[in-house]
Amino acid sequence: MADGTHIEWTDATWNPITGCSIVSPGCTNCYAMKLAGTRLQNHPSRAGLTVESKSGPVWNGQIRFNEQWLDQPLRWKKPRRIFVCAHGDLFADGVPDEWIDRVFAVMALAPHHTFQVLTKRAARMRKYLTERDARQRWRKDAVEVAGMNMAMNGMVAQARATTWPLPNVWLGVSAEDQKRADERVPDLLYTPAAIRFVSAEPLLGPIDFRRISVNHPTYCGVLAHLDALTGQMFDLGGTPIDGLVERTRLHQIIVGGESGANARPMHPAWPGAIHNHCSAAGTAFFFKQWGLWGPSEPRAGSHEQFALAIDGTLYRSVDLAYPDGARRAAAIRAGHDQAQLHAMYRVGKRLSGRLLDGVEYSEQPQVRS
């Protein structure tokens, strides 16, 4: 937990819950997982949350509630954007609803802050925010009760009646490729939220947010496409059909490449297409970083050149050399011609920077007053 962070799209991190488990390819090189098993492995908030593997520390599925940090946002008087559970997932399988109630109660008690909740468990988030709890209370009521209990225990000065959904809470999902976007974005759009956002980091493949695969609203067993940037739904032939209630849509998309020693590269066409689609729809676009790999080198010849195909296949450029490069024949068989390949360099996060086509994008969604 830190008042101040190197994460470009937020101002501070808050970790009332730590620990997680691997659920998709985007988790492989999780920075929080590596920290929990190395530098922070003896810290009470991280001890015992990972196991060793051939590739390093891996989440073991255990979850920890850090009571001592629960009220931290209430002690921060200056308004800021706060990334919630940066070293875990608020909606992870092992997190009881009662813990989530308490986290939401604190967010309700701090309306001067903006809380950014990011999860890979979109279905659970939707269920939590739309269904009654085990005591048949609507979630708004359960959160208010949690706040009253905290007040009675002296943790906070007084409880607060809540407006639902909380106007200072942004809800988001992580999606590293089209498959994960198709799985998670529809649940996010059906979840009540003041602002909905996606973190496409690490971006491991192309994502077209205009063509999210969903079930047809009328015909059982038939698929349709949802433009998550506008809320419009289309049949597979491209004809508009009735879509979501009030045409809920995404308000912001954050894109970033992977960092760390084992990072996988991001083809420039992937963030470029997302930016173009966001620009056309009026959706806020935030380009966080290239990560370990960048599309240029600081000076000619300073770094080895690689070639990245549009499907994510990486080659050493020397292996594609004419006429008998070691992987030239394989690239031809795979259809990876020159038009599909882009030069990439392993230059590190600092040198790769966060410019996309020479522009720094840090757009924020418009918050309804």
N, C-alpha and C positions, 0 to 999 in steps of 0.2 A: 504494500500500500504506500502511495507516495503523493504528496502535494507537489505536483510537478512531474513531468514524464517526458520521455523522448518519443512517445507515440504522437505522431503529427496531428491526428484528428481529434485529440482530447487534451484536457488540461491537467487532469489528475487521475489516479487509479484508486480504487477502493475494493478491498478483498475480504469481505465478511465471510466468504466461503472460498476454500481452496481445495484443489484436487479435481481429478477428471478421469476420463477413459478415452481410448482411441476409438473413433467411430467412422472415420473416412480418411482418404489420402492426404487431405490438408493437415491432419494431425501429426504426420510422421516426424516432422522436424520442429514441433511446437517449442517455442522459446521458454514458455513457462514450465513445461515438462522437464526440459534440460536443466533449468535453474533449480527446480525442486529436487533433482537428483544429484546436483553437484554443489554449487556455492551455497545454496540454502538448505541442504539436506539435513542439517542439524537444527534448523530453526523450528520452534514449536509449531508454527503454522504449516510446515512442509514435511517434517520428519515422518517417514513411513508411508509417504504417498506415492512413491515410485519403486520399481524393482529394476535391477540391472539386466541388460540384454546385450547381445552382440553389437547392437547399434547404439548402446548407451542407455541412460535412464528412460523408463517407460511408465506412464501412469498405471497404477494397479487397481483403479476404480474406487479407492477409498476417498471419502469426502470429509472435510473438517470445517466446523463452524467456529469462527474466530470472534467470540463474544466481545473481546477487548477492543475490537475495531468497529463494532456495529454502529456506534454513535459518532464516528469520526466526521462524517459530513456535517453534522450539527455544530461542530466546533469550527468549521471553516465558514467564516462570515462573508468573505468576498465571493460573489457568484462565480461559478466555474462549471465547465463540462467535466463530468466524472464518468469514467469507464468502469462499469460495475463488474466485479469478478473477473478481472483481467488475467488472473492465474487459476481459473476454474471455469465452471459453467453454472450459472444460477439455476438452470433447469436440468442439470445432470440427473441421471436415474436415482442416485443415492441421496438426493437432497429432499428432505421432507417438506411438504407444503407449509408446515408451520414456520420453517426457517425462511422460506420465500415470503410469507406473510410479514415477518418482522423486517425483512429488507425493504419491502414495499412500504411498510409503515414509516420507516426512516425517510424514504424518498418523499413520502407525502408530507412529512414534517419539515422538509427542506425545500420549499417551493422556489427559493432563490437560486438553486442549482439546477442544471440540466443533467439528467442521468442517462447514460448510453448503455443499454443492456444488449449484449450480443450473445447469441446461442447457436449451437448446431442442433439443438433438440427442439425444432420448431413445433412439432406436434404436441409436445408436452407444454410448451409455452401457450399455445392456443387453448389447450384443454384447461390449463390453470386459470386463464383469464376469461374464459367463457362459460365454465360449468360451475355448479355448486360444489362446495368442499364436502368432506366426510360428514360434517354436521349439518349438511343441507343449507349452509349459508352461502349467499352470493359472495363472490370474492371481495367486493367492496366492503361488505360488512365484516368479513374475516380480517381484513387489513385494519379496519378501524378498531376492532377488538384487540388486535395485536398492539396497536398504538396505545390504547387505554391501559393494557397490562404493563407496557413499558413505563407509562407515566406513574402507575401505582407502585412500581418497583423502584421509582426514583431515577430511572435512566434518562427520562426526558421531562421537561417542565410540565407539559400538558399535551394531551392528544389533540387531534385535529380532524374535523369532518372532511372527508375526501370527495373530490370530484373524479368521476370515473369515465374514461381512463385518465390516469394522472397526466395533467397537461405538461409536466416537466420531465416526463419519462419517454425516451425514444426506444423503440424496440427494433432489433435487427437480427438477421441471421447471417452466418458465414456460408459462402458457396464458392468452392474452388474450381468447379467445372459445370458443364451443362446438366449432368446427371444430378448433382447435389442442388443446383438451382431449381430443377424441376421438382425435387423432393421437398424443398424447404420453403420456397417463396410462396406457394399457394397458402400454406398454413399461416405464414406471416400476414398475408393480405386479409385473411379471415380473422385476424386477431385485433381487437380494439386497441388503438394506439394513437397518440398525438402525432408522432412521426414514425415512419417505417423506413429502415435502411438496410442495405446489404453490404457486407464486407467481403469483397472478392479478393481475398488475400490469404494464403498465396494463390495467385491465379495460375492454375495448372493446365488450362485449356480454354478454348473459346466459349463464351456464354452469350447467347442472344436473349436478352431480357424481354424482347418483343414476342418471343415464341416459347413461352413456358408451357410445357405439356401438362394438361389438366383433363379431368373427366368432363364430358359434355354435360351441361346443366339439365338437358332434357332427355337425352337418349342414353340409356344404361349400356355400359360397355363400349361406348364410343368416345374417342379422344377429341380434344379441341386444343386450340392454342390461345394462351392468354398474353396480351401485351401488358406486362407488369408496370410499364412506364406510363401508361395511360388508363389502365383498367379495362380496356376493351377486349372482349373475347371474340374469337373467330373459329369457324369450323375449319377442317383440314383443307378445304378448298379456298380459304381466305375470305369467306363471306361473314360479315359481322353478325354476331348473335348476342342475345341478352347475356350480360356478364354478372359481375359481382354487385352486391347491393351498394349503391352510391358510388360505384366504380372506384373502389379503393385502389390505391396505387403506391408505388415506391416513391419516396421523397428524396432519397440520396443513395448513391452507389459509391463506395470506396474501393479503389483498386490498388493492388500492390504486388510486387514480386517478392519472392522468398529470400530471406537472408540467412546467414549461418554457413558453416563449412560445407554442409551437404546439400545446399540449396539447389533447387531445380529452376532452370531459366524460364522466363516469360517471353513468348514471341511478341514483338511490337504490334503485330496486327490485332492481338487480342484486346489490349487496353484501348487501342485506337478505335476499334469498332464500338466498344462500349461507350467511349466518349462521344462519338458521332451520334449514337442513338439517344444518349442522354441529352445532348444539345438540341436535337430535333424535338424532343418531348418536353423540354423545360425541366428536366430532372437534375438536381445538384450532382456534380461529379467531382470527386476528390481523388487525385492521384497521389498515393502515399509514397511510393518508392519503386525503383527498379530492383533493389536488393543486391544480392551478390553479383548477379550478371547484369551487364548493361549492353546497349546496342552500339556503343562506341568506346574507343580507348583514349586515354588522355593525350597520348601522342603516338604517331604512327610507328608500329613495330614494337611498342612497349609491352604488349601482352599477346599471348597466343590467340589466334583467331579460331572460333568454332562456328559451325553452321547449324541453325535451329530450324527444323521443318515446322510447318503450320500445325501439324498434329502433335508437336512436342518432342519429336525424335531429335536427339543431339548428336552431331558429328564433329570430329576434329576436321578442320578444313583441309589439312594435309592428307587426310584419308579419302578425300573426294577428288584429289588431283588427277588430271588427265595424263596418261591414259589408264594407269593401273593402280590408282589409289586403293588402299586396303578395303574401303567400304563403298567405293564408287558403284560397283555393280549392284550392291544391296540397295543403295539409294535410288538407282534407276528403277529397279524392280518395285520399290515402294511408291514410285511416282513422285519422288521428291526432286523435282527439277529446279532449276535456278530460280524460277519465279516464286517457289514456295519456301526457299531457304533465306534466312536472314543472318548476317554476321552477328555474333555475340562474343563478349569478352568477360572473363572472370576478374573483374576489377575491384569488387568490394562495394559495400553500400555507400560509403562516403563519396567515392569517385563516380559511381553510377548516378547518384543524385535522384531527384524527383521531378525532372522536366520531361514532359511528353511532347514530342515534336517541338521542343524549344520553349514550351509554355509550362508554368507552374499552375496546376489546378487545385484550388482549395475551397471549392464552392460548398456552401452550407444551405440546408433546406430552409425555406421560409416557414417560420413558426406562426401558426394562427393565433391572433390576439384574443 
